[in-house]
Amino acid sequence: MADFRMGSLDHLHLLVPDRYEAARWYKENLGFEIVERYKLWADVGGPLHISADGGRSGLALFERGQHAHIKAEVAFRVGAKEFIAFAESLQSSNIRGASREPLKAESVVDHDLCYAFYFQDPYGNEFELDCYEYDEVRRDLIERLGITPIRFYSATPR
């Protein structure tokens, strides 16, 4: 596991009273824009993604009342090669999922546009690892290992 390096910052989770009201504040005061590509997640009750750099990094706005289970979380982005290496290394790692169970390749989440792993460090801080090279991960990890990914905030039933 020591050979794996976390990728670039993708987004941070924030809890707000109203996602669209908060998006307006972030736009007017800090120059954030709604990332249209990820709006489908907000349309099915998930986060509204906003960004000040064209979607390379951003904020995921969750409505506080609807998402009591959401905590502050840092999400990182990696390419398919790194994502698959991470998944394959989990069998020999000491990484725990959000429920403190050992994280494994079968813990992968399918978000229609990306695949993700959710996990904690030993101190209870929560992290997300995302890969937007969707087709490569589907072919070289999901199909190769016969994994049925976990799905939530999905716009497409499978």
SVG drawing of the C-alpha trace seen along z (x, -y; Angstrom):
<svg xmlns="http://www.w3.org/2000/svg" viewBox="-35 -39 41 51">
<polyline fill="none" stroke="black" stroke-width="0.4" points="0.0,0.0 2.9,-2.4 3.4,-2.8 -0.1,-4.3 -0.3,-8.1 -3.5,-10.0 -4.4,-12.2 -5.5,-15.8 -8.2,-17.4 -11.6,-16.8 -14.2,-18.3 -15.2,-19.0 -18.6,-18.1 -20.5,-21.0 -23.9,-20.9 -26.1,-23.8 -29.8,-24.7 -30.6,-25.0 -28.3,-23.9 -29.4,-26.4 -29.5,-29.3 -26.0,-28.4 -24.8,-28.1 -26.1,-31.6 -24.1,-32.9 -20.9,-31.1 -21.4,-32.5 -22.0,-36.1 -19.2,-36.2 -16.6,-33.7 -17.1,-33.1 -18.4,-29.5 -20.6,-28.1 -22.9,-25.1 -21.1,-22.3 -23.8,-21.3 -22.1,-17.9 -22.8,-16.8 -26.2,-18.4 -27.9,-15.0 -26.8,-14.0 -28.7,-17.0 -31.7,-16.2 -32.0,-12.8 -31.5,-14.1 -27.7,-14.1 -25.2,-16.9 -25.1,-20.0 -21.5,-20.5 -20.1,-24.0 -16.7,-25.0 -14.6,-28.2 -12.1,-26.5 -14.3,-24.9 -15.0,-21.7 -11.4,-20.6 -12.1,-21.0 -15.1,-22.2 -17.7,-21.9 -20.5,-19.3 -23.4,-21.0 -25.7,-18.7 -28.9,-19.9 -28.6,-19.5 -32.1,-18.2 -32.0,-15.6 -28.5,-14.3 -28.0,-14.0 -25.5,-11.1 -23.2,-13.3 -20.1,-14.5 -17.3,-16.8 -15.3,-14.8 -12.4,-15.4 -12.6,-13.8 -9.5,-13.2 -9.3,-12.4 -7.1,-9.8 -6.8,-8.2 -8.0,-4.7 -4.6,-3.1 -4.3,-4.5 -7.9,-3.8 -7.5,-0.1 -4.2,0.2 -5.9,-1.2 -8.7,1.3 -6.4,4.2 -4.2,3.3 -7.2,3.2 -6.9,6.9 -3.6,6.3 -4.3,2.8 -5.5,1.6 -8.0,-0.9 -11.5,-0.9 -14.8,-2.0 -17.2,-4.6 -18.7,-1.9 -15.2,-0.9 -15.4,2.4 -12.4,3.4 -12.5,1.6 -12.4,4.0 -12.7,3.8 -16.4,4.8 -17.0,1.6 -16.7,-0.5 -19.6,-2.9 -20.9,-3.6 -22.1,-7.2 -22.9,-7.0 -20.1,-9.5 -17.4,-8.2 -16.5,-5.4 -15.7,-6.1 -14.4,-4.5 -15.4,-6.0 -13.2,-5.4 -11.8,-6.7 -8.4,-7.2 -7.7,-5.8 -8.8,-9.1 -12.3,-9.1 -11.7,-11.6 -13.7,-10.6 -12.3,-10.5 -13.6,-9.8 -11.5,-8.6 -13.0,-9.3 -12.1,-8.2 -13.9,-9.8 -12.2,-7.5 -15.5,-5.5 -15.2,-3.2 -11.7,-2.1 -12.6,-1.3 -15.7,0.5 -13.8,2.7 -10.5,3.2 -11.8,3.6 -15.6,4.0 -16.1,6.4 -12.7,8.2 -13.4,9.0 -17.2,9.5 -17.9,6.7 -21.5,5.4 -20.9,1.8 -22.9,0.1 -25.2,-2.6 -26.6,-5.8 -27.3,-9.2 -27.7,-7.4 -29.7,-8.8 -29.6,-5.6 -31.1,-2.4 -28.9,0.7"/>
</svg>
